[in-house]
Amino acid sequence: MNKNDQIAEYLKTKQRAEKELEDSISGLYEMGVRFVSLAEDGTPEISALQDLLPRYEYTLEDFEWKAIYDDGTEIDQNGDIERHFGDIDQSKLAKLVYISNFIIDTSNQEKRLVITLNFKDGTFDFLNCGAMDIRGKLVYPIFGDKKLILFKRKRETFTANVNIEKKEFSPTGDKILYNRYYLGYETGDRKLIICICPNGEIEIENI
């Protein structure tokens, strides 16, 4: 291969790589993956397609839960103090609500995504999210004693930098975050869990 043909091949490879990089980043954004880097003052700078609220920079949580009791009192995951699953009194629980720390473009007055588990009858309500086929599977009441299921799966990946001269890869310090939030209950031999993805997609894990 002569030099001109070699240059042409390298340029084609470069163009393909740039297009693949653009497509992969776009796909990651659409999934709700966050690219996090630290600014000079130490605050996180987050890249995302969604309009993230300042609350996200404080917690790095796409969704936060709120427990609402039968008497109307509430406890927040990140209120005056940080709360954990064990702080929820399930004997008094009326609703468990997940609320997004980002907003979407919608005509609804509430711009955030809201997922509510009505703990007494086991049904779910969705605002600004949830495909119709998913909703249709979660509207049938299930009464009786229940055990709340509430947890998160977290993925952190550090990006790498290519050093051509040294022929090595090294971390850049940027983090890629992908958190999924799980909500549901167990009653007898039945377990129902939904997965809330950071892009707002809802999946049924077990029914």
N, C-alpha and C positions, 0 to 999 in steps of 0.2 A: 504494500500500500504506500503510495507516495505521500509526501507531507501534506499537500492540500486536502487529499481524501481523509487523512488522519485527523486533520483539524476539523473537517466537516463532521466526522463521526463523533468527535469529542463535543462539538457544539450541539449536535443532536442529543447526545447523552445528557448534557447539561440542561437542555430545554425540557427533556422528559423528566429529569429529576426535579426541576423547579415546579413543573406541573403536578407531579406526584406529591411533592411537599405541600403545595397549595391545597390539593384535594384532601390530603390527610389531615391537615390542620383544620380545614373546614368541617370535615367529618367528625373530628374530635370535639370541636365547638358545638356542633349540632347534638352530640351525645350529652353535652353538659360538662365535658372535661374542662377543668380550670388550669390555666398556666399562671403560676404565681412566682413573681420575683420581688425582691426587696428594693425599695427606693433608698436613697441616701440617708433619709431620716429613720429608716428601719421599718416603715409601714409597707404592707404588701401591696403590690400593684397586680391586679388580676385582669386577664384577658378573657372575654366571654362575649357571646352573641347577645346574651340577656342583659337587661338593665339591673345590675346588682345594686342592692341597697347598702348604705354605709354599715348596716348591721353585719353584713357578710365579712367585711374587713376585720371586724371585731371578733367574730366567732369562727370564720371560715366554714360555716355550716350553710348548706343550700336550703335546708329546712330545719325548723326548730319546733319542738312539741310544746303543747300546753294541755294540762290536765284540768278538766272542769268537773267539779263535784256536784252531788245532788243538791246541795244548798246554794249553788251558784258561785262558790269560792273557786279560785283558780291558782294553780302554780305553774310557773314558766320554767322551761329548761334553763334559760339564761336570763333570769330576772335579777333581783338584788343579789342573789347568790346562785351559783351553778347547781342545778338539780340533776339527780340521776334517777334511773329506773326504780331503784329501791325506795325513793322518796314518795312514790305514788301510792296512795291508800286505795287499793282496788275495791275495797268494800264500800267505798263512797263514790266511786268513779261513775260519772254520767257520760262523759265524752273525752276522747283523746283526739286532739287536733294537731295536725302538722301544717305549718304556715311557711311559705317560701320567703327567703331573703332576697328575692328578686321580683321584678314586676314584668308583666307582659302587655303587649298592645291589645287592649280589649275595650269594648264599649261598656262593660260592667263597671259599676262604681268601685268595687274591689279589684285592684289590679294584680294582687298576689294570687298564688295558687294555694288553695285550702282543701285539705283532705281531713274528713271527720269520721272517726269511728264512734258510732252510738253504742256504747258498751253494753247497755241493758239488753237490746234486741239483736246486737251483732251486725247491724247494717252500716253501710258507708254512705257518706255524702261527699260530692266533689264540686268544687267551684273553680272554673277556668281550667280544668284538666279532666282526664279520664275519658277514654274512648267509649262510645255507646255500648259496644259489645262487652267491655269490661264492666261498666256500670250495671248492665243487665244481670250479671252474675252475682252482684253484691247487694241486691235490694231485698232479698228474702230474709225475714227475721228468724233468728235462732235464739230461743230463750234458754234460761237455765244458768247455772254457775259457770263462770268463765275465768280463765287465767290469761291476763294480758300478755301479749308478745310485742316487744318494742326493742329494736336494736339497730345498729348501723354497721355496714361493711365499708371499710375505708381503704383506699388505695393511694399510695404516694409513690411517685416515680420521679427521679431526677433526670433532667435532660442531659445530653452529652454534647460536647464540643469537639469538632474534628480539627486537630492540629496537623496540617499537611506536612510541615517541615519535619516534625518529630514523629510523624506517622503514629499518632496515638489519639485515643478518645479520653476526654476528661469531663467531669461534671461542670456545668456552668453555674450551678447554684439555683437555677430555676427548678421549681417543683411543678409536677403535674398532679392534680388532685381529682379523684373520682370517687365520690361518696354515694352510697345507696342506702335508703332508709326503709326499714321494715316495720310494718304495723299489722297487728292481727290479734287473734285469740285462739285459745284451745279450750274445748269443752267436751268432756267424755273422750270418745275416740275420734273426734273431728277437730281438725286444725285448719284455720284459714289465715293466710298471710298474704299481704300485698307488698310489692316492692315499689318504692317511689324513686325514680331516677332523677338525677340533677337537671335534666332537661324537661322534667314534668311528666314524662311518660309513666304510666301505671301498668304494672304487670302483676298477675296473680301467681304466687309461688306455690301455693298448696291449697286445694279446696276439696 
